[in-house]
Amino acid sequence: MEPPGPAGAPGRPWDEAKAFYDNLAPKKKPKSPKPENAITIAVSSRALFRMEEEQKIYTEQGVEAYVKYQLDHENEPFLPGAAFPFVKALEAVNAQLRELYPDSEELFDIVLMTNNHAQVGVRLINSINHYDLFIERFCMTGGNSPICYLKAYHTNLYLSSDAEKVSGAIEEGIAAATIFSPSRDLEVSEKQLRVAFDGDAVLFSDESEQIVKAHGLDMFFEHEKAHENKPLAQGPLKGFLEALGKLQKKFYSKGLRLECPIRTYLVTARSAASSGARALKTLRSWGLETDEALFLAGAPKGPLLRKIRPHIFFDDQMFHVEGAQEMGAVAAHVPYGVAQKHKRPARDKQQNPDSK
């Protein structure tokens, strides 16, 4: 069968002919933004994909067997991991931003940050292409720490399954969290990015948690009342909320506040009457807001998170992270503040190539 001819020739009209040839051409991917203009989200390979079998081989048989397994299976895509829905939601936001602002580079830029050796890169690339993810930047450190690269990429958020590397990033002033897979499936929105934050030691400093730990709840309530109009110092993820707010305003300026594809939540154990005002006034003093603020007064966060269905929830206490997991929410632990029971162990000289 011959394709339709040019204008004036018998056969289909010219507009149908053009559509025919356009469909034959490869689809052009959008251009990656410059790191200094973008909101850079660095994600480890074990956060983005499920790699339990590969990790087991590394642990039991060593690095050579691990690399060989990856090479032998490089045409088999990895299964989606805990951060996969979050990354897909970031890309959905980017698609809408590109429609509204075709020339703007204020977008999410996703970087795959991994300790893996370059030999494993082909399987990672194949997996990313299999799921049609737009991840053009890779950083494969071959066993070395990724921390210096995170700074070079102007990273706004680093997600990893390796608690030690996350702690190292936090110590260097980089917003970071250890991400955990939920215990059950929970469907999340494909059109709206939903991000939930704890307050103290996540968005805010751990000042108030120090008061609770040292003097108890009654003194905490008195302290918060006395300092209601004094903003809390910033916590490790304040900058990420700020970056989300900056993108939200791009939608608001187009009259799309109600249709904004980014929604943020403050989910805190604080009680509204006795200690909620200081949290809200702190956000206001920073020129920030969350779309919803939920003050639970010590009640479990898991049931509410199941209703919110966030793509990710950040908390500094593993108790709340585990509660979110049980309800099907993807949760990430922020190792910051007095709630951390254990100090970070000394770094091993030989880095696990898959401990990302």
N, C-alpha and C positions, 0 to 999 in steps of 0.2 A: 504494500500500500504506500503510495507516495504522499508526502506531506502536502498541505494546501499550498497553492502558488501565491505569487505576489499580487498586489492590488491590480485589479483589472483582468486578471486571469480567471478562467472558469474554476469553480470550486467554492470553497468557503470564503466568506468575507475576510478582508484583511485583518480586522481586529481579532478574529478567531485564529488566523494564521500566526499573528504575533504572540497570542497566548500559548499556542502550540510550541513555538520556539522558546518562549520564556520558561516553559515547564521543563524543557530539555536542559537548560542551563543549571549549573550547581547553585544552590542557595547560598548567598553571601552572608557570612556570619558578621554580627556587629563588631565594631572595633573596640578593643579593650581600652578603658580609660587610663590615663597616666596615674601612677600610684599616689602622687601628691594631691590629685584632685578627687580621688575616689574614696569610698568607705571600704577599707580593705578587711576582708574576713579571711583569716588563715585557718584552714581546716586540715587536720591530720588524716592520713589515709584510713586509719582504724576508726576514726570518728565518722568519716563519710561512708565507708564500706565495712561490711562484716568480714573479719579476717581471723576468726577464732581457730579454724583448722590450720591456717598458715602459722599462727602464733604457737600453736601446740607443736608443730614440726620444728620450729626454731628452738623452743624450750627443750624438747626431748632429743633432737638430733643435731642441732647446731646450725650455723649460718650457711654452710655449703649446701646442706640438704634443703634448707629453706629456699635458697636462691634457685636451686635446681627445680624444686617443685613449682615455683612461680613461673619459670621458663617453660616447663612442660605444660602448664595450664594457662598460658598467657592469652589464649583465645577464648577462655571461659570468663565472662564478666563476674565480678564480685557481686554479692547481694547487697542491697542498700543497708547502710548502717544508721546509727542514731541521729547523725546530723543531716542525713539525706533530705528529709522533708523540709528542714530549715533552709538548706541550700536551694531547693526547688522554689521555695517561697521567695527567697531573695531574687531569683531570676525572674519570677513573675512580676515583682515590683519593678525590676529593671526594664522589662518589656513595656510597662505602662509609662515609665519615665521617658523612655526613648520616643514614644509616640507624642508625648506632650512637649518634650524638649530635645529635638533631634540632634542639636549640636552641643548639648551639655555633657560634661564628663562627671557630674555629680551622681554617681551610680555606685552600686555595690560591686566590688571587684573581688572575686573569690580566688584565693591562692591555695593550691594543694601543698602543704608543708609536711614533709615526711623525712624520717631518718633512713628510709630505704635506700638501697644501692640503686644506681642507675639501671642495672640489669632488670630490675623489677618494673621499670617505668612503662614498658610496653603493655603489660597487663593493666596497669592503672589507666593508661591512655585509652586502651580498648574498652575498659569499663565505662569511662567518662563518655566516650563516643556512643557506646551502646545505649546509655540512658539519655543521650542528647543534652548533656550538661555543657554549659559554656564556661569552661575552666581552662584558660590559656596559659596561666602562670603556674609553673611547677617549681618546687625547691626540694631537691633530693640530696640530702646532706651526707649520705653514705656512713651513717653512724655518728656523725658529729651533732652537737647541740644546735637546735634551730634558732636559739634566742637572738643571736646577732643578725640573722636574716629577717626575723620578725621586725626588728627596728628598721632595717634597710627598706622594707616594704611599707613602712608607715602603717603598721598593723593597728586597726581599731579594735579587733577582737580575735582572739586565738582560742580555738576549740580543739581539744585533744582528749584521748582516752588515757593518757599518761599523766598521773597526778604530779609526779616529780617535775616534769617539764612545765606543767601549768604553774606550779609554785615558783619555779625559776623565772617564768615570764612575769608573774605578779611582783616578784622582788625587783624586777627591772622596770616596773611602772607600766607594764603592758596589760591591758584588760584581757583576762583569760579565765577559762573554766574547764573543768573535767566533765565531759559529757557522758551520760549513762543511758543505756537503752531501757525503754519501759518494760514492765513485766507483762503487759497485755497490749493488744492493738487498740489504738484510738484514732479514729479518722480526723484529720485536720483539714483546714481550708486550703484549697489550691489557688485561691485568688487574693487572700488577705494574709499578710505576714502578721502573726500574733506573738508578741514577746512579753513575758511576765518577769518582773523583778521583785525580789525581796528588797526591803529598805536598808536596815542597818547592816553594815559591813559588806554591802553590795553597791547600792547607789550612794549611801552615806558612809561616813567613817564608822568605826566600832565604838565611838565615844560612849554612846548610851548603853551598849552591851557591857562595857567595862564597869559602868555604874551598877548594873544589875548583878554582875558577877561579884563585885566587891562589897556591895551594900544592900542588895535585895530589891524587890519590886517597889516597896513603899518609898524608899529613897529615890528610886528611878522616877516614879511619878512626880515627886516633889521637884526633882532636878529638871524634868522636862517642862513642868509648869513655870518654873523660875526662868528657864532659858527659852521659852516659847518663841520669842522674837529674835533669837540668835541662831542664824543658820548653822546647821551641822557642816562639818568638813566633808569634802567629797570622798566617796568610796571608789573602788577600782573600776566599776562599770558606769560611773556617771558620764564619762566621755562617750560611751556607746549609746546611751539614751539620748545624749545631746546630738549625736550623728543621726539617729533615727528621727528626732524632732526636726532636724534641718531638712530631711527629705519629706517629712509630712507637710511642712510649710510650702513646699513646691506644689503639692496637690491642693492645699488650701487656697493658694493664690490663683488657682484656676477654678475656684468655686466648687471644689470636690471634697470638702471636709467630711461630709457624710458618706462619700464613696471612697474615702482614702484607703488604699490597699495596705496600710501599716497601722496596726493598733497595739498600744502599749498598756500594760497593767502594773500597778503597784499592789503586791500581795504581801501584806505584812502581819506579823503576830501582834503588833501594837494594837491597843484599843483606841478607838476614835476619840472618845471624850477626854481621856486622861493624857494621851500622848500623841494623838493624830495631828493636831494643829501644827506642831513643830515640823513634822515631816512634810506637810503640804506647803508650809511657808518657806521651807528650805528650797524645795523645787521652784517655787515662785521667785525666790531671790536669785536663782540661777537662770531665770527666764525659761524654765522647762515645765513640762506637765506630762502626766500620763492620762490616757483616755479614760481609764477607770482606776479607782483607788479602793482597795478592799482591806478593811481593818478587821482582823479576825479575833482579836483579844485572846490570843492563845489557843484558839480552836485549830484543828488540823487543816492544813492547806490542800491536801489531796482532793477531797470532794469538790472544792471550788475549782480547782485546776481542771478537773474532769469536765466541768461545765464550760470553762473558758476554751479548752482545747488549744493551748499555745503550741507553737512550733518548738519553743524552748522556754524553760523556766530556770532562773538563776537564784541560788540561795547559798548562804555560807554555812548552813548546818546540814549535815548528812541526814539527820532525822527527817527534815522536810524534803530533802531530795528523794529519800527512800519512800516517803509517803506519796510523793508525786508519781514515782515509778509504779507503785502498786495500783494507782488509778489510771495508768496508761499514758501519762504525760512524759515527754522527754525532758529530763531535768539535768542541770549542770551545776556542779559544786564549785564555788568560788572560795579558794583557800586563803581567807584573809580575816584577821581580827582575832579576838580572844577566844572565840568559839572553837578554834582549831586545837585539837587535843595533842597532836604530835607534831614535832618539828620535822621539817623536810630532811630525809636521810642524805648523807653525803653522796655525791655523784659517783657512779661507777666509772672507772677509766674506760672500759669497753662498753659502748652503748649498744643496746639491742636495736638492730636495724628495723625492727617492726614495732618498737615501743614508742608510738607516736601519739 
